[in-house]
Amino acid sequence: MNPAEYARMRAVEDEHWWYRGLRRLVWDTWSSLPHGEALPVLDIGCGTGGTLAGAPCRAVGVDRSMEALRLCSVRNQRWNAQSDAAALPFADGRFSGALLLDVLYHRAVGDPVAVLREARRVIIPGGHILVNVPAYEWLRSSHDDAIHTGRRFSRPQLKRFFDAADFEAVRISYWNSILFPAAATVRLARRNSRRESSDLEGYRHGPGEVAAGTALAVERGLMRVVNLPFGLSLFAVVRRPG
């Protein structure tokens, strides 16, 4: 990811509707899962630390970017480490579960299955991993250039990666569905842009935050009982057998 994008992320992620919605989805889901041991959660690709800041449990972050970890330290998050997602510096079964939030999409991830297997190694048998990725290759736009997107996913494709890494898929759902038509229109309009253009560029907190946040709250309720059929992103819960 471009260094400027980390700065944009850190500046807005505490109040931006999308980041707030993702954090709520992650930790609501995590709290609903069984946890057999009092071990910490590992946030793989923790970025600038927004998800870690809201953790309802002990959590440790790793990221390959020193700039991201520097911005984590601004939050006084000092128990984080620099690491590649495919070679984690931890013993087997060290964590109760893990997060892979917008990691597998990145062009630096040459083999998503290898990253999933490494995450599987460091969690306990029966532990869960929560995964978020961008959806639909046809939605690629100039924003993907800014965040170094290597791939966008469909639900069947993501399921194949989980199967190859020996995970049991508990849930794979699209989300950010209510706002999908408007957001997709903007993305497609940017498709032929010749310059990188981040979705966070020029962001201002405004009245639309409430409407967008309400839409994601409605979706969280629906996702407790049904997988949504389309959306800007895919959210998955997978389990290490055992």
C-alpha positions, 0 to 999 in steps of 0.5 A: 500500500502507498505510504500516503494511504496509511496516513489517510487510513489513520486519519479517518478510520476511527470515524469512517462508516466503513471502518466502523462497520467492519470493526463492529461486524468483526467483534460482534462475530468474534464474541458469538464464537466459542473460545476454548482457551484464554489465548490472544487473537492475532490480527494479521495485517493489522494496518494502522491499528483501528481494529486492534483498538476496539478488541474486546479481548487480548489481541496482537498485531503483525504487519509487513509495513513499518509505517503501519506499525509506527502509526499503531505505536501512536495509539500506544499499541506496542505489542505488535511485530513486523512480519510477512503474513506467510512466515509468522514469528510464532509457535504453533497453536499460539492464538485462539484465533486470527483476523485476515482483514483485507490481506489476501487481496494484496498483490504482495500476497503471491499465494493466498493459500500459503497465507491461510495455512500459516494462519491455520498453523498459529491458531489452536485446533477448533479456532476460527479465522475471520476474513474480509476481502474485496468482491468482484474483479469487475469492480476494480478501479483506480482505488485498487491501484492506490491500495495495491490490489492484486485480486478481487474475489467471488464467493466460490473462489474464496471457498476454494482457497479455504478448502485448499488450506484445510479449513471448514467454512462456517460462513461466507457472505457478501456484505455492504449490499444496500449501498452496492448500486451507488458504490459500484456506479462510482467505482465503474466511473473511475475504472479508466482513470489514469491516476490513483484515486483512493476512496478515502481521498477528500473524505469528510465526516457528514450526515451520510455517515448515519445512513451508511452506518444504519445500512450496515447495521441492518446487514449485520442483523441479516447476516446472523441468519442468512448469507447476503447474495452480493456486495462490495466485500466478502466476509467469512468465518472459517474454522480449523478442524480439531 
